[in-house]
């Protein structure tokens, strides 16, 4: 196992639950402050795992970016997105320090799970993803973790996206997955439960605890896309203008190239500009708010 770094520029609120000798798994939430279900799931996992016999140890961080959490928004009080700031700086801004502390924890782990939602701006069809890293042993372990997690979509993408928790794991050769489940600013208890069961499934698959895995009835849709930029949701289908966004499709629905994902109009509804799908596939992400800024992501279509 990797050696644990003793000093970090910022101390993240975390709980480590240790059992007998075995691997070290890191589970995090709250990289973004407006993603609430992952935070609740990690808090629940702390209570669940305290009463279980573990092989190895699990470190759980309910909120990575505390200033973003207090503000209830994606970014911290310095306006930085932690998921674009890793590995951070110990002597930097609040988000840089949180990224530095997170990066230090990732380097101590043998496996890593990072939980997300679409926040207040996006809704995401439930998925678990990973980077298509060059190290075959790490990649195969990520594929196994993703299947064990048990969400309906598995998405392997460009491993070269920088600034992320998974890019730190990539450089440290730590098998890592992330998960997305809905969002849009509402509370979704099914997402909390899915994350609790998904993390427990992975721990069971790693033989760290005894548990009957809870898996979906249907096999997952598995898509691996190594093209540059694949997995960077926020750059997909940028809104051509600002205005009032009305979705034309539902999460999980199938669309053809050119079919509108939604329509952007002025406040009186006199103008209407569609946002056409750039390619066919499944609607993986859709913009969640009425207002959309020019250039903001209107949606993501997963090419199947």
matplotlib code that plots the C-alpha trace (Angstrom):
import matplotlib.pyplot as plt

x = [0.0, 1.0, 2.7, 0.5, 1.6, 1.8, 1.3, -1.2, -1.9, -5.5, -7.1, -10.2, -13.0, -12.8, -13.3, -11.1, -12.6, -9.9, -10.2, -7.7, -4.9, -6.1, -6.4, -7.2, -10.2, -10.9, -14.5, -15.2, -18.2, -18.6, -15.9, -18.7, -20.8, -24.2, -24.1, -25.9, -26.9, -23.3, -22.6, -25.5, -24.5, -20.9, -22.3, -24.5, -21.6, -19.7, -22.4, -22.9, -19.2, -18.5, -20.5, -19.0, -15.9, -13.6, -10.6, -8.5, -9.6, -11.9, -11.4, -14.6, -14.8, -18.4, -17.4, -14.1, -14.7, -16.2, -16.4, -18.4, -20.7, -21.3, -22.2, -24.4, -22.7, -20.3, -17.3, -15.7, -15.3, -12.4, -14.6, -12.5, -13.8, -12.0, -12.5, -10.3, -7.8, -6.1, -3.4, -3.7, -1.3, -0.8, -0.3, -2.9, -6.6, -9.2, -10.0, -6.3, -5.7, -8.7, -7.4, -4.0, -5.4, -7.6, -4.7, -2.6, -5.4, -5.8, -2.1, -2.4, -5.2, -5.2, -8.7, -10.7, -14.4, -15.6, -19.3, -21.1, -24.4, -25.2, -25.5, -28.0, -27.4, -27.5, -29.4, -27.4, -28.6, -27.1, -23.7, -20.3, -17.2, -13.4, -10.5, -9.2, -5.7, -2.7, -1.9, -3.8, -3.8, -5.3, -7.8, -9.0, -9.5, -11.5, -13.7, -14.3, -15.1, -17.5, -19.4, -19.6, -21.0, -24.2, -25.5, -27.2, -24.5, -20.7, -18.7, -15.0, -13.5, -10.4, -7.8, -5.9, -8.4, -6.4, -7.2, -9.5, -9.5, -9.2, -6.2, -4.4, -5.4, -4.1, -0.7, -0.5, -1.6, -4.6, -7.7, -10.4, -14.1, -16.6, -20.4, -23.1, -26.8, -29.4, -29.0, -30.9, -31.1, -33.7, -33.3, -33.3, -33.3, -33.0, -29.6, -28.5, -29.5, -27.9, -24.6, -24.7, -25.3, -22.8, -19.9, -20.8, -20.9, -17.4, -16.1, -17.6, -16.1, -12.7, -13.4, -13.2, -16.6, -19.2, -22.3, -24.7, -24.3, -27.4, -27.3, -29.8, -32.1, -30.8, -27.2, -25.5, -24.9, -21.1, -19.5, -15.8, -14.8, -11.1, -11.4, -9.9, -12.4, -14.7, -16.1, -15.9, -19.6, -19.6, -18.3, -21.1, -23.9, -23.1, -26.1, -25.9, -27.6, -28.8, -32.4, -35.2, -34.4, -37.1, -36.0, -37.5, -36.2, -36.0, -32.9, -32.3, -34.3, -32.9, -32.3, -31.2, -28.7, -30.4, -33.2, -33.7, -32.5, -34.3, -35.4, -34.0, -36.4, -36.7, -38.8, -41.9, -41.5, -41.4, -38.1, -37.2, -33.9, -33.5, -30.3, -30.0, -28.2, -24.9, -25.1, -27.5, -27.5, -28.9, -29.6, -27.1, -27.2, -29.8, -29.6, -31.8, -32.5, -34.8, -32.1, -29.2, -26.2, -24.6, -22.0, -23.4, -24.0, -27.5, -27.0, -24.8, -25.7, -23.9, -23.1, -24.2]
y = [0.0, 3.6, 5.5, 8.1, 11.7, 13.1, 16.9, 18.7, 22.3, 21.9, 19.2, 17.7, 16.5, 12.8, 9.4, 6.4, 3.0, 0.3, -3.4, -6.2, -5.9, -5.1, -2.4, 1.3, 2.7, 6.4, 7.6, 11.3, 13.7, 17.4, 18.3, 20.7, 22.4, 22.0, 18.2, 17.1, 13.4, 12.2, 14.1, 12.3, 9.0, 9.3, 10.3, 7.2, 5.0, 6.2, 5.0, 1.7, 0.8, 1.6, -1.6, -3.9, -6.2, -4.8, -6.2, -3.1, 0.4, 3.0, 6.8, 8.8, 12.5, 13.9, 17.4, 18.1, 21.8, 23.3, 26.9, 25.7, 23.7, 26.7, 28.8, 26.1, 26.4, 24.5, 26.7, 27.9, 31.4, 32.0, 31.2, 28.2, 24.8, 22.2, 19.6, 21.8, 22.7, 19.5, 18.8, 22.2, 24.1, 23.9, 27.7, 28.7, 29.8, 27.9, 25.7, 25.2, 24.1, 21.7, 20.3, 19.8, 18.0, 15.8, 15.0, 13.9, 11.6, 10.1, 9.2, 7.2, 5.1, 1.8, 2.4, 5.6, 6.4, 10.0, 10.8, 13.6, 14.8, 17.4, 20.1, 22.8, 23.4, 19.9, 16.7, 13.5, 10.0, 7.7, 6.6, 5.4, 6.4, 6.2, 7.3, 5.0, 5.1, 3.5, 1.2, -2.0, -3.3, -0.1, 0.1, -3.4, -2.8, 0.4, -1.6, -4.1, -1.4, 0.3, -2.9, -3.7, -0.3, -1.2, 1.9, 1.6, 3.4, 2.8, 5.4, 5.2, 8.4, 10.5, 9.9, 13.1, 15.6, 17.5, 19.2, 16.5, 14.1, 11.2, 12.8, 12.8, 9.1, 8.4, 9.9, 7.9, 4.7, 4.4, 2.7, 5.3, 5.7, 8.5, 8.4, 10.9, 10.6, 13.2, 16.7, 19.8, 21.3, 18.9, 16.2, 12.6, 9.9, 7.2, 8.7, 8.5, 4.9, 4.0, 5.5, 3.7, 0.4, 1.1, 1.8, -1.2, -3.3, -2.2, -2.9, -6.4, -7.0, -6.1, -8.7, -6.0, -7.0, -9.7, -8.6, -9.8, -7.3, -5.4, -5.0, -3.6, -6.0, -5.0, -5.2, -1.8, 0.1, 0.2, 2.9, 3.6, 6.7, 7.6, 10.7, 13.9, 15.7, 12.8, 13.0, 16.8, 17.4, 21.2, 21.8, 19.7, 21.4, 25.0, 27.3, 29.6, 32.5, 33.3, 32.9, 30.8, 27.1, 24.6, 20.9, 18.9, 15.5, 13.4, 11.9, 8.5, 9.1, 8.3, 11.2, 11.5, 13.9, 17.3, 16.6, 19.5, 18.9, 22.0, 25.5, 28.9, 31.8, 35.4, 36.1, 36.7, 33.6, 35.5, 34.1, 30.5, 28.9, 25.2, 23.4, 20.5, 17.3, 17.1, 13.4, 10.5, 8.6, 8.6, 11.8, 11.6, 15.2, 18.0, 21.6, 21.9, 25.6, 27.9, 30.5, 29.4, 31.6, 31.7, 29.0, 27.0, 23.3, 22.5, 18.7, 15.7, 12.9, 9.6, 8.1, 4.5]
z = [0.0, -0.5, 2.3, 4.0, 3.9, 7.4, 6.7, 4.5, 4.1, 5.1, 7.3, 5.7, 8.1, 7.6, 9.4, 9.0, 9.9, 10.2, 10.5, 9.9, 7.4, 3.9, 1.3, 1.9, 0.1, 0.0, -0.6, -1.0, -1.6, -1.7, -4.2, -5.3, -2.6, -4.4, -4.6, -1.5, -1.9, -2.0, 1.3, 2.9, 1.5, 2.9, 6.3, 6.2, 5.2, 8.2, 10.5, 8.7, 8.5, 12.2, 13.0, 10.4, 10.4, 7.8, 6.1, 5.5, 6.1, 4.6, 4.8, 4.2, 3.5, 3.4, 2.3, 0.5, -0.3, 2.8, 1.6, -1.5, 0.8, 3.1, 0.0, -1.5, -4.8, -7.2, -6.4, -3.2, -1.8, -4.2, -7.3, -8.2, -9.3, -7.2, -10.0, -12.2, -9.4, -8.4, -7.3, -5.6, -3.4, 0.4, 0.5, -2.0, -1.9, 0.0, -3.0, -3.8, -0.2, -0.3, -3.6, -2.1, 1.0, -1.3, -3.5, -0.5, 0.6, -2.8, -2.9, 0.4, -1.0, -2.9, -4.4, -4.7, -5.2, -5.8, -5.6, -7.5, -8.9, -11.5, -8.8, -9.2, -12.9, -14.5, -14.2, -14.9, -15.8, -13.1, -14.2, -13.0, -14.9, -15.1, -17.2, -19.9, -18.3, -20.1, -17.2, -18.1, -14.5, -13.1, -16.0, -15.5, -11.8, -12.6, -14.9, -12.2, -9.6, -12.0, -12.7, -9.0, -8.2, -10.0, -11.8, -15.2, -17.3, -17.2, -19.1, -19.8, -21.1, -21.9, -19.2, -20.0, -18.5, -15.9, -12.6, -11.4, -8.5, -11.1, -12.7, -9.3, -9.0, -12.5, -11.8, -8.5, -10.3, -7.9, -9.5, -9.3, -10.3, -10.0, -10.0, -11.0, -10.0, -11.0, -9.5, -10.5, -7.0, -5.6, -3.0, -4.3, -1.6, -4.3, -5.2, -1.5, -1.4, -4.7, -3.5, -0.2, -1.9, -4.7, -2.3, -0.2, -3.4, -4.3, -0.8, -1.0, -4.4, -3.0, -0.3, 2.5, 3.9, 3.6, 1.7, -0.9, -3.7, -4.8, -8.6, -11.2, -12.9, -16.4, -17.4, -17.6, -20.8, -21.2, -23.4, -23.6, -25.6, -25.6, -27.8, -26.4, -24.2, -23.8, -20.3, -20.1, -19.7, -19.4, -23.0, -24.6, -26.6, -25.6, -25.6, -28.7, -26.8, -23.3, -22.4, -21.0, -21.5, -22.0, -22.3, -25.2, -24.1, -20.9, -19.3, -20.7, -23.9, -27.3, -29.8, -33.4, -34.7, -35.2, -32.8, -30.4, -26.8, -25.8, -26.9, -25.7, -25.9, -24.6, -21.5, -23.5, -25.6, -28.9, -30.1, -29.9, -30.8, -30.6, -29.4, -31.8, -30.8, -32.5, -32.8, -32.0, -28.8, -25.2, -23.3, -20.5, -19.1, -19.5, -18.2, -15.1, -14.7, -16.6, -17.2, -19.4, -20.2, -23.7, -23.9, -20.9, -21.3, -22.5, -22.4, -23.2, -25.6, -25.0, -28.4, -28.1]

ax = plt.figure().add_subplot(projection="3d")
ax.plot(x, y, z, "-o")
ax.set_aspect("equal")
plt.show()
